[in-house]
């Protein structure tokens, strides 16, 4: 298949690129400089010219606090941008893969969310992603909309924005006290394994909305504790409440997602603990041949 891929240098985009190439697909990787999804005319010109079989959109405005300050930009990329792609892909019969988030939920359910559960976002980021989901569905039928959660990947560890795992390891090196929230429960997801499943999903015709994250659940504090355990590190780590980290954006206290629909098409994700172990092993091998990352930022309202 011929595949166009936005956000090709990001954590998820870079892993999708590798997974798709490994399957023998022809991949046209695009960065923000190559394609501005909020520009409907530019999006149409690029897609019409390339005529891919599949268009995978990982472009997103996803800095949660920044979304609160710039709602127009958040809705521009996450909603209008998704609509621009869906209109062209729908008209040309191109399959679209679009990514959304567990932050579409408010966390009040306290058990894994189904695709049929009603979204109730607490912040602008989540609201803009819900809008994008609906705009894709309204403009085409042959689309996969994928909600995922707590992403971390090797591109982040190469200094392209960072991720939670790298933030924890940096703080451990600095020997500073580490305080991580213990009242936000989610499922961390290794982007390489998400990419592997998505690259299989596109071979089906089971279009629609899917929850795809690792299996299991943990708080950010439990995630951090497992990182240090697997790396054999002794640190000053303590759990704290979310209200210890003032933020303009509210976050769901529980955003674990049920993956039974994904399993229904024969695809599964591994437990988050196993995925983290694989990430750390791969990271160690990669860093034998690359300089250590610097200047990584921690997710707000998760760690101090």
Phi, psi and omega in degrees: 000152173262125188231130170263140186224115175273160181063036189294342180261000180280178181301309180284317182301318181293323178287325175296318179303313181294317181297317182290319176297322180295337177270001177089010179282155173269115186247128173257099183280136181235138173254177178300326178293333180278326185211122174262106187294339179284349178266099186300319181294318180294319179298315180296316180300315182295317183288318179298320180293317185277328181047060180286165171279326182223139174242121180251121185251107174254002178296133181201150170260098195238008174282109194299316179293320179296326176299322178296323181279334184229066182299327179298319179291319180299311180289332178298311181281309190283336181247296181297320179298317177297320179297318179302316180291318182296322180297315181290313181297320179297318181293325184265358180075027180267135177288133178248134171246121183233139185255137177235201194215157173291345180286006172285349182254157181265354176083007184279346185289322179064022168209157189308131183284139174268161176298335182275353178290143183287125175296149176208071186295147180264348185221170182297319179305308180299318180297320180293327178287322174300316179300318178298318178303312183292322181291326174295310182298327182284342187248356179196162179253325185271071182223146170249120174252121188246115171271133180224183194207139168051052187287141169215142183204172185293331177297326176295321181285353176265010175093015182260055177112338177081172173206173186298319181299313181294323177299316179297317181291325176296315180295327177295319178296325181284349181057032178267154176300142183239125179239122185230140184292141182243009181240023169236115185251133185209191173230106176299145185223124178283122186298330179296322181281327172298316180298321181297319180289317180297323180293339173274323182300324183292347177277352177267172172246024181272066184294157177139196183267131181228144167264120179226107173212173175298169177272156179093187181203159177195163170275168176300324178297315179294325176298312179299317181299321179292324177302310182292325178297313182292330179271357179066036183254139174256118184225164175271087183248128180224142176280145176221168178273154180303326182293354174281351180238083180304133183212145176289347183247127174281149178235147181292135178289342181211122182220032178288141184242141177282134182250022183296327178295317177298316179297332179293340175257015174085019182241142181223155174248149181280167175300146185297328180296319179294319180297318179298318178299318178294319179301313182296323178293315179295318179303316180298318179294318180296318185285350172293338184241014182214152177294152179295145180292149178227156173070028181278146183255146180270149176296129180298152179062018177240324189210151173220000000 
